[in-house]
Amino acid sequence: MEFEDIARKEEIAWRQRSRTTWLREGDRNTSFFHKTANIHRRFNTIDKLNVDGVLMEDPGEVKKAIVSY
């Protein structure tokens, strides 16, 4: 229990450090900031979804499949 608490606090500390770096680098270098933001957006997007062996690529179909799940 104590180990999990320490590990969680360490993870929070690293996340906060990365955010300060992000803000500092993002404010100084807008090119870096925008490239990184675009990479995050592309990574977090679901372009295709395989449902019961059927590949769905239309954004509307993907959304319906996710909502119905």
CHARMM-style PDB file with segment names, atoms N, HN, CA, C and O in Angstrom:
ATOM      1  N   MET     1       0.823  -1.188   0.000  1.00  0.00      PROA
ATOM      2  CA  MET     1       0.000   0.000   0.000  1.00  0.00      PROA
ATOM      3  C   MET     1       0.870   1.257   0.000  1.00  0.00      PROA
ATOM      4  O   MET     1       0.606   2.213  -0.729  1.00  0.00      PROA
ATOM      5  N   GLU     2       1.916   1.235   0.835  1.00  0.00      PROA
ATOM      6  HN  GLU     2       2.131   0.458   1.428  1.00  0.00      PROA
ATOM      7  CA  GLU     2       2.818   2.387   0.917  1.00  0.00      PROA
ATOM      8  C   GLU     2       3.586   2.562  -0.394  1.00  0.00      PROA
ATOM      9  O   GLU     2       3.782   3.686  -0.855  1.00  0.00      PROA
ATOM     10  N   PHE     3       4.022   1.441  -0.999  1.00  0.00      PROA
ATOM     11  HN  PHE     3       3.862   0.528  -0.624  1.00  0.00      PROA
ATOM     12  CA  PHE     3       4.738   1.500  -2.272  1.00  0.00      PROA
ATOM     13  C   PHE     3       3.862   2.118  -3.356  1.00  0.00      PROA
ATOM     14  O   PHE     3       4.328   2.959  -4.124  1.00  0.00      PROA
ATOM     15  N   GLU     4       2.595   1.708  -3.424  1.00  0.00      PROA
ATOM     16  HN  GLU     4       2.216   1.024  -2.800  1.00  0.00      PROA
ATOM     17  CA  GLU     4       1.676   2.256  -4.427  1.00  0.00      PROA
ATOM     18  C   GLU     4       1.486   3.760  -4.241  1.00  0.00      PROA
ATOM     19  O   GLU     4       1.408   4.508  -5.216  1.00  0.00      PROA
ATOM     20  N   ASP     5       1.412   4.192  -2.996  1.00  0.00      PROA
ATOM     21  HN  ASP     5       1.475   3.584  -2.204  1.00  0.00      PROA
ATOM     22  CA  ASP     5       1.254   5.611  -2.713  1.00  0.00      PROA
ATOM     23  C   ASP     5       2.489   6.397  -3.163  1.00  0.00      PROA
ATOM     24  O   ASP     5       2.362   7.465  -3.761  1.00  0.00      PROA
ATOM     25  N   ILE     6       3.664   5.876  -2.881  1.00  0.00      PROA
ATOM     26  HN  ILE     6       3.767   5.008  -2.395  1.00  0.00      PROA
ATOM     27  CA  ILE     6       4.912   6.532  -3.295  1.00  0.00      PROA
ATOM     28  C   ILE     6       5.020   6.551  -4.811  1.00  0.00      PROA
ATOM     29  O   ILE     6       5.412   7.567  -5.387  1.00  0.00      PROA
ATOM     30  N   ALA     7       4.682   5.452  -5.467  1.00  0.00      PROA
ATOM     31  HN  ALA     7       4.364   4.627  -5.000  1.00  0.00      PROA
ATOM     32  CA  ALA     7       4.753   5.379  -6.926  1.00  0.00      PROA
ATOM     33  C   ALA     7       3.778   6.372  -7.561  1.00  0.00      PROA
ATOM     34  O   ALA     7       4.108   7.018  -8.555  1.00  0.00      PROA
ATOM     35  N   ARG     8       2.594   6.493  -6.996  1.00  0.00      PROA
ATOM     36  HN  ARG     8       2.326   5.968  -6.188  1.00  0.00      PROA
ATOM     37  CA  ARG     8       1.601   7.440  -7.516  1.00  0.00      PROA
ATOM     38  C   ARG     8       2.089   8.872  -7.372  1.00  0.00      PROA
ATOM     39  O   ARG     8       1.939   9.674  -8.294  1.00  0.00      PROA
ATOM     40  N   LYS     9       2.673   9.202  -6.224  1.00  0.00      PROA
ATOM     41  HN  LYS     9       2.795   8.551  -5.475  1.00  0.00      PROA
ATOM     42  CA  LYS     9       3.187  10.553  -6.002  1.00  0.00      PROA
ATOM     43  C   LYS     9       4.346  10.860  -6.952  1.00  0.00      PROA
ATOM     44  O   LYS     9       4.468  11.981  -7.445  1.00  0.00      PROA
ATOM     45  N   GLU    10       5.192   9.866  -7.206  1.00  0.00      PROA
ATOM     46  HN  GLU    10       5.093   8.955  -6.806  1.00  0.00      PROA
ATOM     47  CA  GLU    10       6.308  10.067  -8.130  1.00  0.00      PROA
ATOM     48  C   GLU    10       5.790  10.299  -9.557  1.00  0.00      PROA
ATOM     49  O   GLU    10       6.304  11.154 -10.278  1.00  0.00      PROA
ATOM     50  N   GLU    11       4.781   9.539  -9.950  1.00  0.00      PROA
ATOM     51  HN  GLU    11       4.364   8.845  -9.364  1.00  0.00      PROA
ATOM     52  CA  GLU    11       4.192   9.719 -11.275  1.00  0.00      PROA
ATOM     53  C   GLU    11       3.588  11.116 -11.423  1.00  0.00      PROA
ATOM     54  O   GLU    11       3.741  11.749 -12.468  1.00  0.00      PROA
ATOM     55  N   ILE    12       2.915  11.591 -10.399  1.00  0.00      PROA
ATOM     56  HN  ILE    12       2.791  11.077  -9.551  1.00  0.00      PROA
ATOM     57  CA  ILE    12       2.335  12.934 -10.418  1.00  0.00      PROA
ATOM     58  C   ILE    12       3.435  13.981 -10.541  1.00  0.00      PROA
ATOM     59  O   ILE    12       3.291  14.951 -11.286  1.00  0.00      PROA
ATOM     60  N   ALA    13       4.535  13.787  -9.811  1.00  0.00      PROA
ATOM     61  HN  ALA    13       4.651  13.000  -9.206  1.00  0.00      PROA
ATOM     62  CA  ALA    13       5.639  14.751  -9.866  1.00  0.00      PROA
ATOM     63  C   ALA    13       6.233  14.812 -11.269  1.00  0.00      PROA
ATOM     64  O   ALA    13       6.511  15.900 -11.773  1.00  0.00      PROA
ATOM     65  N   TRP    14       6.432  13.649 -11.912  1.00  0.00      PROA
ATOM     66  HN  TRP    14       6.206  12.765 -11.502  1.00  0.00      PROA
ATOM     67  CA  TRP    14       6.982  13.634 -13.276  1.00  0.00      PROA
ATOM     68  C   TRP    14       6.021  14.286 -14.257  1.00  0.00      PROA
ATOM     69  O   TRP    14       6.453  15.004 -15.158  1.00  0.00      PROA
ATOM     70  N   ARG    15       4.727  14.048 -14.095  1.00  0.00      PROA
ATOM     71  HN  ARG    15       4.375  13.465 -13.362  1.00  0.00      PROA
ATOM     72  CA  ARG    15       3.738  14.656 -14.982  1.00  0.00      PROA
ATOM     73  C   ARG    15       3.759  16.180 -14.849  1.00  0.00      PROA
ATOM     74  O   ARG    15       3.665  16.892 -15.849  1.00  0.00      PROA
ATOM     75  N   GLN    16       3.882  16.678 -13.621  1.00  0.00      PROA
ATOM     76  HN  GLN    16       3.958  16.099 -12.809  1.00  0.00      PROA
ATOM     77  CA  GLN    16       3.938  18.121 -13.408  1.00  0.00      PROA
ATOM     78  C   GLN    16       5.206  18.717 -14.021  1.00  0.00      PROA
ATOM     79  O   GLN    16       5.161  19.801 -14.603  1.00  0.00      PROA
ATOM     80  N   ARG    17       6.335  18.017 -13.893  1.00  0.00      PROA
ATOM     81  HN  ARG    17       6.371  17.136 -13.420  1.00  0.00      PROA
ATOM     82  CA  ARG    17       7.585  18.499 -14.506  1.00  0.00      PROA
ATOM     83  C   ARG    17       7.458  18.566 -16.018  1.00  0.00      PROA
ATOM     84  O   ARG    17       7.918  19.522 -16.642  1.00  0.00      PROA
ATOM     85  N   SER    18       6.830  17.545 -16.613  1.00  0.00      PROA
ATOM     86  HN  SER    18       6.457  16.768 -16.106  1.00  0.00      PROA
ATOM     87  CA  SER    18       6.698  17.545 -18.066  1.00  0.00      PROA
ATOM     88  C   SER    18       5.791  18.680 -18.526  1.00  0.00      PROA
ATOM     89  O   SER    18       6.012  19.248 -19.596  1.00  0.00      PROA
ATOM     90  N   ARG    19       4.788  19.015 -17.745  1.00  0.00      PROA
ATOM     91  HN  ARG    19       4.609  18.553 -16.876  1.00  0.00      PROA
ATOM     92  CA  ARG    19       3.897  20.111 -18.110  1.00  0.00      PROA
ATOM     93  C   ARG    19       4.622  21.451 -18.054  1.00  0.00      PROA
ATOM     94  O   ARG    19       4.393  22.316 -18.900  1.00  0.00      PROA
ATOM     95  N   THR    20       5.491  21.627 -17.066  1.00  0.00      PROA
ATOM     96  HN  THR    20       5.677  20.924 -16.379  1.00  0.00      PROA
ATOM     97  CA  THR    20       6.234  22.890 -17.005  1.00  0.00      PROA
ATOM     98  C   THR    20       7.183  22.995 -18.186  1.00  0.00      PROA
ATOM     99  O   THR    20       7.349  24.076 -18.749  1.00  0.00      PROA
ATOM    100  N   THR    21       7.805  21.893 -18.568  1.00  0.00      PROA
ATOM    101  HN  THR    21       7.670  21.014 -18.110  1.00  0.00      PROA
ATOM    102  CA  THR    21       8.672  21.897 -19.749  1.00  0.00      PROA
ATOM    103  C   THR    21       7.851  22.212 -20.984  1.00  0.00      PROA
ATOM    104  O   THR    21       8.272  23.003 -21.828  1.00  0.00      PROA
ATOM    105  N   TRP    22       6.696  21.605 -21.093  1.00  0.00      PROA
ATOM    106  HN  TRP    22       6.354  20.963 -20.407  1.00  0.00      PROA
ATOM    107  CA  TRP    22       5.811  21.833 -22.240  1.00  0.00      PROA
ATOM    108  C   TRP    22       5.462  23.318 -22.342  1.00  0.00      PROA
ATOM    109  O   TRP    22       5.541  23.901 -23.423  1.00  0.00      PROA
ATOM    110  N   LEU    23       5.083  23.917 -21.243  1.00  0.00      PROA
ATOM    111  HN  LEU    23       5.019  23.443 -20.364  1.00  0.00      PROA
ATOM    112  CA  LEU    23       4.702  25.323 -21.273  1.00  0.00      PROA
ATOM    113  C   LEU    23       5.899  26.217 -21.599  1.00  0.00      PROA
ATOM    114  O   LEU    23       5.785  27.164 -22.378  1.00  0.00      PROA
ATOM    115  N   ARG    24       7.031  25.909 -21.000  1.00  0.00      PROA
ATOM    116  HN  ARG    24       7.123  25.140 -20.367  1.00  0.00      PROA
ATOM    117  CA  ARG    24       8.224  26.721 -21.235  1.00  0.00      PROA
ATOM    118  C   ARG    24       8.674  26.621 -22.691  1.00  0.00      PROA
ATOM    119  O   ARG    24       8.919  27.643 -23.332  1.00  0.00      PROA
ATOM    120  N   GLU    25       8.786  25.404 -23.218  1.00  0.00      PROA
ATOM    121  HN  GLU    25       8.587  24.574 -22.697  1.00  0.00      PROA
ATOM    122  CA  GLU    25       9.222  25.206 -24.596  1.00  0.00      PROA
ATOM    123  C   GLU    25       8.152  25.660 -25.581  1.00  0.00      PROA
ATOM    124  O   GLU    25       8.471  26.187 -26.647  1.00  0.00      PROA
ATOM    125  N   GLY    26       6.900  25.460 -25.236  1.00  0.00      PROA
ATOM    126  HN  GLY    26       6.640  25.032 -24.370  1.00  0.00      PROA
ATOM    127  CA  GLY    26       5.807  25.849 -26.113  1.00  0.00      PROA
ATOM    128  C   GLY    26       5.696  27.354 -26.254  1.00  0.00      PROA
ATOM    129  O   GLY    26       5.353  27.853 -27.326  1.00  0.00      PROA
ATOM    130  N   ASP    27       5.983  28.084 -25.186  1.00  0.00      PROA
ATOM    131  HN  ASP    27       6.262  27.679 -24.315  1.00  0.00      PROA
ATOM    132  CA  ASP    27       5.905  29.533 -25.241  1.00  0.00      PROA
ATOM    133  C   ASP    27       7.075  30.128 -26.025  1.00  0.00      PROA
ATOM    134  O   ASP    27       6.908  31.137 -26.710  1.00  0.00      PROA
ATOM    135  N   ARG    28       8.243  29.520 -25.934  1.00  0.00      PROA
ATOM    136  HN  ARG    28       8.379  28.700 -25.378  1.00  0.00      PROA
ATOM    137  CA  ARG    28       9.405  30.064 -26.626  1.00  0.00      PROA
ATOM    138  C   ARG    28       9.441  29.673 -28.092  1.00  0.00      PROA
ATOM    139  O   ARG    28       9.884  30.453 -28.935  1.00  0.00      PROA
ATOM    140  N   ASN    29       8.982  28.479 -28.397  1.00  0.00      PROA
ATOM    141  HN  ASN    29       8.623  27.845 -27.712  1.00  0.00      PROA
ATOM    142  CA  ASN    29       9.137  27.969 -29.752  1.00  0.00      PROA
ATOM    143  C   ASN    29       7.772  27.506 -30.267  1.00  0.00      PROA
ATOM    144  O   ASN    29       7.385  26.361 -30.036  1.00  0.00      PROA
ATOM    145  N   THR    30       7.058  28.360 -30.945  1.00  0.00      PROA
ATOM    146  HN  THR    30       7.373  29.291 -31.133  1.00  0.00      PROA
ATOM    147  CA  THR    30       5.706  28.021 -31.374  1.00  0.00      PROA
ATOM    148  C   THR    30       5.705  26.885 -32.391  1.00  0.00      PROA
ATOM    149  O   THR    30       4.748  26.112 -32.447  1.00  0.00      PROA
ATOM    150  N   SER    31       6.757  26.771 -33.195  1.00  0.00      PROA
ATOM    151  HN  SER    31       7.534  27.398 -33.150  1.00  0.00      PROA
ATOM    152  CA  SER    31       6.843  25.677 -34.162  1.00  0.00      PROA
ATOM    153  C   SER    31       6.864  24.335 -33.429  1.00  0.00      PROA
ATOM    154  O   SER    31       6.147  23.407 -33.804  1.00  0.00      PROA
ATOM    155  N   PHE    32       7.687  24.236 -32.386  1.00  0.00      PROA
ATOM    156  HN  PHE    32       8.270  24.990 -32.081  1.00  0.00      PROA
ATOM    157  CA  PHE    32       7.749  23.019 -31.575  1.00  0.00      PROA
ATOM    158  C   PHE    32       6.395  22.731 -30.943  1.00  0.00      PROA
ATOM    159  O   PHE    32       5.918  21.596 -30.965  1.00  0.00      PROA
ATOM    160  N   PHE    33       5.791  23.750 -30.387  1.00  0.00      PROA
ATOM    161  HN  PHE    33       6.179  24.672 -30.369  1.00  0.00      PROA
ATOM    162  CA  PHE    33       4.510  23.612 -29.709  1.00  0.00      PROA
ATOM    163  C   PHE    33       3.450  23.075 -30.658  1.00  0.00      PROA
ATOM    164  O   PHE    33       2.732  22.137 -30.308  1.00  0.00      PROA
ATOM    165  N   HSD    34       3.336  23.651 -31.854  1.00  0.00      PROA
ATOM    166  HN  HSD    34       3.918  24.413 -32.138  1.00  0.00      PROA
ATOM    167  CA  HSD    34       2.307  23.240 -32.797  1.00  0.00      PROA
ATOM    168  C   HSD    34       2.567  21.853 -33.370  1.00  0.00      PROA
ATOM    169  O   HSD    34       1.626  21.085 -33.564  1.00  0.00      PROA
ATOM    170  N   LYS    35       3.807  21.522 -33.639  1.00  0.00      PROA
ATOM    171  HN  LYS    35       4.572  22.146 -33.481  1.00  0.00      PROA
ATOM    172  CA  LYS    35       4.129  20.180 -34.133  1.00  0.00      PROA
ATOM    173  C   LYS    35       3.762  19.134 -33.091  1.00  0.00      PROA
ATOM    174  O   LYS    35       3.179  18.101 -33.421  1.00  0.00      PROA
ATOM    175  N   THR    36       4.099  19.398 -31.846  1.00  0.00      PROA
ATOM    176  HN  THR    36       4.573  20.238 -31.578  1.00  0.00      PROA
ATOM    177  CA  THR    36       3.790  18.444 -30.780  1.00  0.00      PROA
ATOM    178  C   THR    36       2.288  18.316 -30.577  1.00  0.00      PROA
ATOM    179  O   THR    36       1.782  17.211 -30.380  1.00  0.00      PROA
ATOM    180  N   ALA    37       1.574  19.427 -30.623  1.00  0.00      PROA
ATOM    181  HN  ALA    37       1.985  20.324 -30.783  1.00  0.00      PROA
ATOM    182  CA  ALA    37       0.119  19.389 -30.458  1.00  0.00      PROA
ATOM    183  C   ALA    37      -0.526  18.597 -31.589  1.00  0.00      PROA
ATOM    184  O   ALA    37      -1.451  17.821 -31.348  1.00  0.00      PROA
ATOM    185  N   ASN    38      -0.049  18.782 -32.823  1.00  0.00      PROA
ATOM    186  HN  ASN    38       0.702  19.412 -33.018  1.00  0.00      PROA
ATOM    187  CA  ASN    38      -0.596  18.035 -33.952  1.00  0.00      PROA
ATOM    188  C   ASN    38      -0.312  16.546 -33.836  1.00  0.00      PROA
ATOM    189  O   ASN    38      -1.162  15.723 -34.177  1.00  0.00      PROA
ATOM    190  N   ILE    39       0.862  16.199 -33.363  1.00  0.00      PROA
ATOM    191  HN  ILE    39       1.552  16.868 -33.087  1.00  0.00      PROA
ATOM    192  CA  ILE    39       1.197  14.781 -33.169  1.00  0.00      PROA
ATOM    193  C   ILE    39       0.266  14.167 -32.127  1.00  0.00      PROA
ATOM    194  O   ILE    39      -0.230  13.056 -32.313  1.00  0.00      PROA
ATOM    195  N   HSD    40       0.028  14.888 -31.031  1.00  0.00      PROA
ATOM    196  HN  HSD    40       0.431  15.790 -30.879  1.00  0.00      PROA
ATOM    197  CA  HSD    40      -0.883  14.383 -29.991  1.00  0.00      PROA
ATOM    198  C   HSD    40      -2.296  14.211 -30.550  1.00  0.00      PROA
ATOM    199  O   HSD    40      -2.961  13.217 -30.259  1.00  0.00      PROA
ATOM    200  N   ARG    41      -2.751  15.166 -31.343  1.00  0.00      PROA
ATOM    201  HN  ARG    41      -2.211  15.974 -31.580  1.00  0.00      PROA
ATOM    202  CA  ARG    41      -4.095  15.084 -31.911  1.00  0.00      PROA
ATOM    203  C   ARG    41      -4.214  13.880 -32.838  1.00  0.00      PROA
ATOM    204  O   ARG    41      -5.199  13.145 -32.778  1.00  0.00      PROA
ATOM    205  N   ARG    42      -3.210  13.675 -33.701  1.00  0.00      PROA
ATOM    206  HN  ARG    42      -2.409  14.273 -33.750  1.00  0.00      PROA
ATOM    207  CA  ARG    42      -3.244  12.535 -34.620  1.00  0.00      PROA
ATOM    208  C   ARG    42      -3.211  11.212 -33.864  1.00  0.00      PROA
ATOM    209  O   ARG    42      -3.895  10.258 -34.236  1.00  0.00      PROA
ATOM    210  N   PHE    43      -2.408  11.161 -32.794  1.00  0.00      PROA
ATOM    211  HN  PHE    43      -1.852  11.935 -32.492  1.00  0.00      PROA
ATOM    212  CA  PHE    43      -2.286   9.936 -32.013  1.00  0.00      PROA
ATOM    213  C   PHE    43      -3.590   9.598 -31.290  1.00  0.00      PROA
ATOM    214  O   PHE    43      -3.919   8.423 -31.124  1.00  0.00      PROA
ATOM    215  N   ASN    44      -4.321  10.602 -30.866  1.00  0.00      PROA
ATOM    216  HN  ASN    44      -4.054  11.556 -31.001  1.00  0.00      PROA
ATOM    217  CA  ASN    44      -5.543  10.395 -30.088  1.00  0.00      PROA
ATOM    218  C   ASN    44      -6.802  10.267 -30.938  1.00  0.00      PROA
ATOM    219  O   ASN    44      -7.905  10.197 -30.395  1.00  0.00      PROA
ATOM    220  N   THR    45      -6.658  10.235 -32.262  1.00  0.00      PROA
ATOM    221  HN  THR    45      -5.763  10.292 -32.703  1.00  0.00      PROA
ATOM    222  CA  THR    45      -7.800  10.129 -33.161  1.00  0.00      PROA
ATOM    223  C   THR    45      -8.013   8.677 -33.578  1.00  0.00      PROA
ATOM    224  O   THR    45      -7.051   7.955 -33.841  1.00  0.00      PROA
ATOM    225  N   ILE    46      -9.269   8.250 -33.638  1.00  0.00      PROA
ATOM    226  HN  ILE    46     -10.050   8.836 -33.424  1.00  0.00      PROA
ATOM    227  CA  ILE    46      -9.597   6.908 -34.112  1.00  0.00      PROA
ATOM    228  C   ILE    46     -10.059   7.046 -35.557  1.00  0.00      PROA
ATOM    229  O   ILE    46     -11.173   7.502 -35.818  1.00  0.00      PROA
ATOM    230  N   ASP    47      -9.195   6.647 -36.503  1.00  0.00      PROA
ATOM    231  HN  ASP    47      -8.290   6.277 -36.291  1.00  0.00      PROA
ATOM    232  CA  ASP    47      -9.516   6.760 -37.928  1.00  0.00      PROA
ATOM    233  C   ASP    47     -10.300   5.564 -38.433  1.00  0.00      PROA
ATOM    234  O   ASP    47     -11.198   5.700 -39.265  1.00  0.00      PROA
ATOM    235  N   LYS    48      -9.951   4.378 -37.918  1.00  0.00      PROA
ATOM    236  HN  LYS    48      -9.222   4.268 -37.242  1.00  0.00      PROA
ATOM    237  CA  LYS    48     -10.584   3.132 -38.359  1.00  0.00      PROA
ATOM    238  C   LYS    48     -10.947   2.319 -37.130  1.00  0.00      PROA
ATOM    239  O   LYS    48     -10.323   2.434 -36.076  1.00  0.00      PROA
ATOM    240  N   LEU    49     -11.971   1.496 -37.293  1.00  0.00      PROA
ATOM    241  HN  LEU    49     -12.478   1.403 -38.150  1.00  0.00      PROA
ATOM    242  CA  LEU    49     -12.403   0.656 -36.192  1.00  0.00      PROA
ATOM    243  C   LEU    49     -12.893  -0.666 -36.756  1.00  0.00      PROA
ATOM    244  O   LEU    49     -13.696  -0.690 -37.689  1.00  0.00      PROA
ATOM    245  N   ASN    50     -12.414  -1.755 -36.196  1.00  0.00      PROA
ATOM    246  HN  ASN    50     -11.762  -1.736 -35.438  1.00  0.00      PROA
ATOM    247  CA  ASN    50     -12.812  -3.087 -36.633  1.00  0.00      PROA
ATOM    248  C   ASN    50     -13.846  -3.619 -35.641  1.00  0.00      PROA
ATOM    249  O   ASN    50     -13.527  -3.885 -34.482  1.00  0.00      PROA
ATOM    250  N   VAL    51     -15.091  -3.772 -36.112  1.00  0.00      PROA
ATOM    251  HN  VAL    51     -15.349  -3.556 -37.053  1.00  0.00      PROA
ATOM    252  CA  VAL    51     -16.176  -4.250 -35.256  1.00  0.00      PROA
ATOM    253  C   VAL    51     -16.716  -5.548 -35.850  1.00  0.00      PROA
ATOM    254  O   VAL    51     -17.265  -5.547 -36.952  1.00  0.00      PROA
ATOM    255  N   ASP    52     -16.561  -6.646 -35.127  1.00  0.00      PROA
ATOM    256  HN  ASP    52     -16.115  -6.646 -34.232  1.00  0.00      PROA
ATOM    257  CA  ASP    52     -17.041  -7.961 -35.559  1.00  0.00      PROA
ATOM    258  C   ASP    52     -16.552  -8.306 -36.967  1.00  0.00      PROA
ATOM    259  O   ASP    52     -17.308  -8.836 -37.780  1.00  0.00      PROA
ATOM    260  N   GLY    53     -15.288  -8.001 -37.246  1.00  0.00      PROA
ATOM    261  HN  GLY    53     -14.674  -7.570 -36.585  1.00  0.00      PROA
ATOM    262  CA  GLY    53     -14.704  -8.333 -38.538  1.00  0.00      PROA
ATOM    263  C   GLY    53     -15.016  -7.350 -39.653  1.00  0.00      PROA
ATOM    264  O   GLY    53     -14.582  -7.553 -40.787  1.00  0.00      PROA
ATOM    265  N   VAL    54     -15.754  -6.296 -39.361  1.00  0.00      PROA
ATOM    266  HN  VAL    54     -16.107  -6.131 -38.439  1.00  0.00      PROA
ATOM    267  CA  VAL    54     -16.094  -5.284 -40.359  1.00  0.00      PROA
ATOM    268  C   VAL    54     -15.276  -4.032 -40.062  1.00  0.00      PROA
ATOM    269  O   VAL    54     -15.353  -3.475 -38.967  1.00  0.00      PROA
ATOM    270  N   LEU    55     -14.486  -3.592 -41.053  1.00  0.00      PROA
ATOM    271  HN  LEU    55     -14.423  -4.045 -41.943  1.00  0.00      PROA
ATOM    272  CA  LEU    55     -13.663  -2.405 -40.892  1.00  0.00      PROA
ATOM    273  C   LEU    55     -14.475  -1.164 -41.231  1.00  0.00      PROA
ATOM    274  O   LEU    55     -14.995  -1.026 -42.339  1.00  0.00      PROA
ATOM    275  N   MET    56     -14.575  -0.268 -40.264  1.00  0.00      PROA
ATOM    276  HN  MET    56     -14.152  -0.380 -39.364  1.00  0.00      PROA
ATOM    277  CA  MET    56     -15.329   0.972 -40.454  1.00  0.00      PROA
ATOM    278  C   MET    56     -14.335   2.114 -40.558  1.00  0.00      PROA
ATOM    279  O   MET    56     -13.478   2.284 -39.690  1.00  0.00      PROA
ATOM    280  N   GLU    57     -14.453   2.910 -41.639  1.00  0.00      PROA
ATOM    281  HN  GLU    57     -15.149   2.772 -42.344  1.00  0.00      PROA
ATOM    282  CA  GLU    57     -13.555   4.038 -41.836  1.00  0.00      PROA
ATOM    283  C   GLU    57     -14.285   5.372 -41.863  1.00  0.00      PROA
ATOM    284  O   GLU    57     -13.662   6.419 -41.687  1.00  0.00      PROA
ATOM    285  N   ASP    58     -15.588   5.351 -42.081  1.00  0.00      PROA
ATOM    286  HN  ASP    58     -16.094   4.501 -42.224  1.00  0.00      PROA
ATOM    287  CA  ASP    58     -16.368   6.578 -42.103  1.00  0.00      PROA
ATOM    288  C   ASP    58     -16.475   7.116 -40.669  1.00  0.00      PROA
ATOM    289  O   ASP    58     -16.868   6.375 -39.768  1.00  0.00      PROA
ATOM    290  N   PRO    59     -16.134   8.388 -40.445  1.00  0.00      PROA
ATOM    291  CA  PRO    59     -16.177   8.934 -39.084  1.00  0.00      PROA
ATOM    292  C   PRO    59     -17.544   8.783 -38.409  1.00  0.00      PROA
ATOM    293  O   PRO    59     -17.614   8.559 -37.201  1.00  0.00      PROA
ATOM    294  N   GLY    60     -18.618   8.903 -39.172  1.00  0.00      PROA
ATOM    295  HN  GLY    60     -18.562   9.086 -40.153  1.00  0.00      PROA
ATOM    296  CA  GLY    60     -19.955   8.737 -38.590  1.00  0.00      PROA
ATOM    297  C   GLY    60     -20.202   7.318 -38.119  1.00  0.00      PROA
ATOM    298  O   GLY    60     -20.779   7.106 -37.053  1.00  0.00      PROA
ATOM    299  N   GLU    61     -19.763   6.333 -38.917  1.00  0.00      PROA
ATOM    300  HN  GLU    61     -19.294   6.506 -39.783  1.00  0.00      PROA
ATOM    301  CA  GLU    61     -19.930   4.926 -38.538  1.00  0.00      PROA
ATOM    302  C   GLU    61     -19.076   4.592 -37.321  1.00  0.00      PROA
ATOM    303  O   GLU    61     -19.517   3.878 -36.420  1.00  0.00      PROA
ATOM    304  N   VAL    62     -17.850   5.114 -37.302  1.00  0.00      PROA
ATOM    305  HN  VAL    62     -17.493   5.694 -38.035  1.00  0.00      PROA
ATOM    306  CA  VAL    62     -16.964   4.870 -36.160  1.00  0.00      PROA
ATOM    307  C   VAL    62     -17.606   5.417 -34.890  1.00  0.00      PROA
ATOM    308  O   VAL    62     -17.608   4.759 -33.849  1.00  0.00      PROA
ATOM    309  N   LYS    63     -18.146   6.621 -34.986  1.00  0.00      PROA
ATOM    310  HN  LYS    63     -18.144   7.156 -35.831  1.00  0.00      PROA
ATOM    311  CA  LYS    63     -18.786   7.241 -33.817  1.00  0.00      PROA
ATOM    312  C   LYS    63     -19.980   6.422 -33.345  1.00  0.00      PROA
ATOM    313  O   LYS    63     -20.143   6.209 -32.144  1.00  0.00      PROA
ATOM    314  N   LYS    64     -20.828   5.955 -34.282  1.00  0.00      PROA
ATOM    315  HN  LYS    64     -20.696   6.128 -35.258  1.00  0.00      PROA
ATOM    316  CA  LYS    64     -21.991   5.143 -33.908  1.00  0.00      PROA
ATOM    317  C   LYS    64     -21.553   3.843 -33.239  1.00  0.00      PROA
ATOM    318  O   LYS    64     -22.149   3.421 -32.247  1.00  0.00      PROA
ATOM    319  N   ALA    65     -20.503   3.202 -33.785  1.00  0.00      PROA
ATOM    320  HN  ALA    65     -20.019   3.545 -34.590  1.00  0.00      PROA
ATOM    321  CA  ALA    65     -20.032   1.950 -33.195  1.00  0.00      PROA
ATOM    322  C   ALA    65     -19.510   2.164 -31.776  1.00  0.00      PROA
ATOM    323  O   ALA    65     -19.739   1.338 -30.892  1.00  0.00      PROA
ATOM    324  N   ILE    66     -18.818   3.258 -31.567  1.00  0.00      PROA
ATOM    325  HN  ILE    66     -18.631   3.929 -32.285  1.00  0.00      PROA
ATOM    326  CA  ILE    66     -18.278   3.544 -30.222  1.00  0.00      PROA
ATOM    327  C   ILE    66     -19.417   3.834 -29.256  1.00  0.00      PROA
ATOM    328  O   ILE    66     -19.409   3.339 -28.129  1.00  0.00      PROA
ATOM    329  N   VAL    67     -20.393   4.624 -29.677  1.00  0.00      PROA
ATOM    330  HN  VAL    67     -20.400   5.026 -30.593  1.00  0.00      PROA
ATOM    331  CA  VAL    67     -21.516   4.973 -28.805  1.00  0.00      PROA
ATOM    332  C   VAL    67     -22.347   3.741 -28.476  1.00  0.00      PROA
ATOM    333  O   VAL    67     -22.781   3.566 -27.337  1.00  0.00      PROA
ATOM    334  N   SER    68     -22.570   2.877 -29.481  1.00  0.00      PROA
ATOM    335  HN  SER    68     -22.216   3.019 -30.406  1.00  0.00      PROA
ATOM    336  CA  SER    68     -23.397   1.694 -29.242  1.00  0.00      PROA
ATOM    337  C   SER    68     -22.672   0.660 -28.381  1.00  0.00      PROA
ATOM    338  O   SER    68     -23.320  -0.175 -27.751  1.00  0.00      PROA
ATOM    339  N   TYR    69     -21.358   0.701 -28.344  1.00  0.00      PROA
ATOM    340  HN  TYR    69     -20.831   1.380 -28.855  1.00  0.00      PROA
ATOM    341  CA  TYR    69     -20.609  -0.253 -27.525  1.00  0.00      PROA
ATOM    342  C   TYR    69     -20.859   0.022 -26.053  1.00  0.00      PROA
ATOM    343  OT1 TYR    69     -20.318  -0.675 -25.194  1.00  0.00      PROA
TER     344      TYR     69
END
